[in-house]
Amino acid sequence: MNEVPDRVFGELPAALVAELLHRSADLSQHLLSDFQHLRQQYEQWRRLLTETKLLGREADLAYPTIPTTCGIDGAYAVERLLASDLVAAAAVAVEGLTPPSETRYWPEPRHRAWIEAEVHDSDTGTILRALMMGFELQLAHEAPHQVVLLDGSLTTPLIYFNQALNKCRETGHLKTTQYFLEQIPAFLTAYHSILQAQRSDRCWISIPKYTTRREIGHYLNWSSAHDDRSVLSFLLAASEYTQPVSLQQPNEPWHLNVEPSLRPIANEIIQALSTIQVVYYRPFQWLPALRLEMAQAVANNRHRLAEVLHGIRHQCGTPAVLEPYPLYMADRMVKRLAIAIPTLRQIAGQQMAEHYQGDINDVFISLHGYRTESGV
């Protein structure tokens, strides 16, 4: 028996639906004008890429053996209950498609996780998000693979860590805060190693899905209406990439609000961030350009850069997935965390009901959930 499809506008007032449909025509015209503008500028912008020697072709690099890869992503969730909050953070590492000649390092996904019951606090999510990021960095640092792919930007951990550290004084009563402060030295050590990438057998690459950066657009004086990734997805042909360029720096210097004993490594992290390089790469025609952020030691070594591009290309073999396979799988897994939290709440409620000596209604009312806040 065929299932009835969901009614997309089923709960909306008819007048609102009519206005939305009417305005969608204007929206399509606006998008069409953007595409036409890109098409008109194609020859000029493509020529600029060539003349400035920013355009590279994978065939001009060495052809290394297919490297082993893994992808890492994280998520967090806060289940707001009547009596307390149920919080969780996790990171998952998934091994990529293994070359036929290689054995698998991690046949099963690896993970880091934290789950706890906390008192109500509006800043719990800030600490939890930083904890999630720390888990991702630890897994990436421990991965034995030649190319390790992270979701997001290499600058994101510093931003999340700093936001959490600024809130730690106000949230010192949270067990999650105490655990984060215990782990921050290990998180910073892993972060520092990833940013420097001194080991010749390890390449750590961050691939943000969404970005507004314009390093190349600013250099070539492209229209500010488009970010680099959208333009280069249109300009680059399959197997082409842009030569490494320096990461766009913030208007104000990076900073990390750590205790005095951690300031030396924090300063080294900030220094390493100023040397991060960016490469855009389009493995196949059916994929948009991928933004690759990497350490200077990787970008400036043609053999290591070739290994990175070759590894990513090998993980993008189907039009059905618009990112490298291990990142896609890790993302699918961690997104289930927020869905799993209500089930954990139910299990906890059943176990509490078995041992509670008072009115059992107290248990289920106190575990009533308002909403689940989550992030990936």
Solvent accessible surface area in square Angstrom, and as a share of the most:
residue,aa,sasa,rsa
1,M,240,1.07
2,N,143,0.73
3,E,163,0.73
4,V,132,0.76
5,P,110,0.69
6,D,132,0.69
7,R,195,0.71
8,V,127,0.73
9,F,88,0.37
10,G,29,0.28
11,E,169,0.76
12,L,73,0.36
13,P,85,0.54
14,A,87,0.67
15,A,80,0.62
16,L,72,0.36
17,V,23,0.13
18,A,60,0.46
19,E,76,0.34
20,L,83,0.41
21,L,103,0.51
22,H,134,0.60
23,R,150,0.55
24,S,53,0.34
25,A,59,0.46
26,D,94,0.49
27,L,105,0.52
28,S,59,0.38
29,Q,117,0.52
30,H,111,0.49
31,L,86,0.43
32,L,83,0.41
33,S,56,0.36
34,D,46,0.24
35,F,128,0.53
36,Q,90,0.40
37,H,62,0.28
38,L,11,0.06
39,R,180,0.66
40,Q,135,0.60
41,Q,44,0.20
42,Y,69,0.26
43,E,118,0.53
44,Q,85,0.38
45,W,11,0.04
46,R,47,0.17
47,R,127,0.46
48,L,47,0.24
49,L,0,0.00
50,T,75,0.44
51,E,110,0.50
52,T,47,0.28
53,K,164,0.70
54,L,16,0.08
55,L,18,0.09
56,G,5,0.05
57,R,109,0.40
58,E,25,0.11
59,A,98,0.76
60,D,95,0.49
61,L,14,0.07
62,A,62,0.48
63,Y,184,0.70
64,P,18,0.11
65,T,116,0.68
66,I,47,0.24
67,P,0,0.00
68,T,6,0.03
69,T,3,0.02
70,C,0,0.00
71,G,0,0.00
72,I,0,0.00
73,D,3,0.02
74,G,0,0.00
75,A,3,0.02
76,Y,31,0.12
77,A,0,0.00
78,V,0,0.00
79,E,5,0.02
80,R,26,0.09
81,L,6,0.03
82,L,79,0.39
83,A,65,0.50
84,S,28,0.18
85,D,0,0.00
86,L,24,0.12
87,V,0,0.00
88,A,3,0.03
89,A,1,0.01
90,A,15,0.12
91,A,0,0.00
92,V,19,0.11
93,A,0,0.00
94,V,12,0.07
95,E,11,0.05
96,G,5,0.05
97,L,83,0.41
98,T,42,0.24
99,P,6,0.04
100,P,135,0.85
101,S,105,0.68
102,E,72,0.32
103,T,112,0.65
104,R,127,0.46
105,Y,101,0.38
106,W,17,0.06
107,P,77,0.49
108,E,123,0.55
109,P,56,0.36
110,R,110,0.40
111,H,118,0.53
112,R,74,0.27
113,A,65,0.50
114,W,44,0.15
115,I,89,0.45
116,E,48,0.22
117,A,53,0.41
118,E,5,0.02
119,V,85,0.49
120,H,94,0.42
121,D,26,0.14
122,S,104,0.67
123,D,27,0.14
124,T,0,0.00
125,G,16,0.16
126,T,28,0.16
127,I,0,0.00
128,L,0,0.00
129,R,61,0.22
130,A,0,0.00
131,L,0,0.00
132,M,4,0.02
133,M,13,0.06
134,G,0,0.00
135,F,3,0.01
136,E,5,0.02
137,L,3,0.01
138,Q,28,0.13
139,L,2,0.01
140,A,0,0.00
141,H,75,0.33
142,E,92,0.41
143,A,1,0.01
144,P,37,0.23
145,H,0,0.00
146,Q,53,0.24
147,V,0,0.00
148,V,0,0.00
149,L,0,0.00
150,L,7,0.03
151,D,32,0.17
152,G,18,0.18
153,S,20,0.13
154,L,4,0.02
155,T,2,0.01
156,T,28,0.16
157,P,5,0.03
158,L,5,0.03
159,I,69,0.35
160,Y,47,0.18
161,F,0,0.00
162,N,16,0.08
163,Q,72,0.32
164,A,0,0.00
165,L,19,0.10
166,N,74,0.38
167,K,65,0.28
168,C,12,0.07
169,R,233,0.85
170,E,111,0.50
171,T,0,0.00
172,G,36,0.35
173,H,105,0.47
174,L,0,0.00
175,K,90,0.38
176,T,0,0.00
177,T,0,0.00
178,Q,88,0.39
179,Y,55,0.21
180,F,0,0.00
181,L,79,0.39
182,E,121,0.54
183,Q,45,0.20
184,I,6,0.03
185,P,56,0.35
186,A,43,0.33
187,F,0,0.00
188,L,0,0.00
189,T,68,0.39
190,A,4,0.03
191,Y,0,0.00
192,H,30,0.13
193,S,34,0.22
194,I,1,0.01
195,L,3,0.01
196,Q,66,0.29
197,A,0,0.00
198,Q,132,0.59
199,R,129,0.47
200,S,88,0.57
201,D,60,0.31
202,R,32,0.12
203,C,0,0.00
204,W,8,0.03
205,I,0,0.00
206,S,3,0.02
207,I,7,0.04
208,P,9,0.06
209,K,94,0.40
210,Y,186,0.71
211,T,16,0.09
212,T,89,0.52
213,R,54,0.20
214,R,47,0.17
215,E,19,0.09
216,I,1,0.00
217,G,1,0.01
218,H,144,0.64
219,Y,145,0.55
220,L,15,0.07
221,N,135,0.69
222,W,12,0.04
223,S,39,0.25
224,S,92,0.59
225,A,83,0.64
226,H,22,0.10
227,D,37,0.19
228,D,0,0.00
229,R,42,0.15
230,S,47,0.30
231,V,0,0.00
232,L,0,0.00
233,S,23,0.15
234,F,77,0.32
235,L,2,0.01
236,L,2,0.01
237,A,41,0.32
238,A,40,0.31
239,S,30,0.20
240,E,9,0.04
241,Y,2,0.01
242,T,0,0.00
243,Q,50,0.22
244,P,35,0.22
245,V,28,0.16
246,S,68,0.44
247,L,3,0.02
248,Q,86,0.38
249,Q,77,0.34
250,P,54,0.34
251,N,162,0.83
252,E,134,0.60
253,P,118,0.74
254,W,38,0.13
255,H,113,0.50
256,L,17,0.09
257,N,82,0.42
258,V,12,0.07
259,E,105,0.47
260,P,93,0.58
261,S,85,0.55
262,L,23,0.11
263,R,131,0.48
264,P,85,0.53
265,I,37,0.19
266,A,3,0.02
267,N,94,0.48
268,E,84,0.38
269,I,0,0.00
270,I,41,0.21
271,Q,114,0.51
272,A,8,0.06
273,L,0,0.00
274,S,51,0.33
275,T,39,0.23
276,I,0,0.00
277,Q,15,0.07
278,V,0,0.00
279,V,0,0.00
280,Y,0,0.00
281,Y,0,0.00
282,R,27,0.10
283,P,0,0.00
284,F,39,0.16
285,Q,109,0.49
286,W,101,0.36
287,L,2,0.01
288,P,40,0.25
289,A,0,0.00
290,L,2,0.01
291,R,0,0.00
292,L,0,0.00
293,E,1,0.01
294,M,0,0.00
295,A,1,0.01
296,Q,74,0.33
297,A,34,0.26
298,V,0,0.00
299,A,5,0.04
300,N,101,0.52
301,N,63,0.32
302,R,133,0.48
303,H,104,0.46
304,R,15,0.05
305,L,5,0.03
306,A,2,0.02
307,E,17,0.08
308,V,0,0.00
309,L,0,0.00
310,H,15,0.07
311,G,0,0.00
312,I,0,0.00
313,R,72,0.26
314,H,60,0.27
315,Q,2,0.01
316,C,3,0.02
317,G,55,0.53
318,T,58,0.34
319,P,82,0.52
320,A,91,0.71
321,V,21,0.12
322,L,98,0.49
323,E,24,0.11
324,P,0,0.00
325,Y,69,0.26
326,P,0,0.00
327,L,2,0.01
328,Y,65,0.25
329,M,50,0.22
330,A,0,0.00
331,D,12,0.06
332,R,135,0.49
333,M,72,0.32
334,V,4,0.03
335,K,104,0.44
336,R,147,0.54
337,L,33,0.17
338,A,25,0.19
339,I,101,0.51
340,A,43,0.34
341,I,0,0.00
342,P,38,0.24
343,T,72,0.42
344,L,66,0.33
345,R,49,0.18
346,Q,105,0.47
347,I,81,0.41
348,A,40,0.31
349,G,1,0.01
350,Q,112,0.50
351,Q,105,0.47
352,M,87,0.39
353,A,20,0.15
354,E,130,0.58
355,H,133,0.59
356,Y,101,0.38
357,Q,171,0.76
358,G,45,0.43
359,D,82,0.42
360,I,85,0.43
361,N,86,0.44
362,D,71,0.37
363,V,5,0.03
364,F,104,0.43
365,I,104,0.53
366,S,29,0.19
367,L,24,0.12
368,H,102,0.46
369,G,19,0.18
370,Y,129,0.49
371,R,144,0.53
372,T,52,0.30
373,E,58,0.26
374,S,64,0.41
375,G,18,0.17
376,V,90,0.51
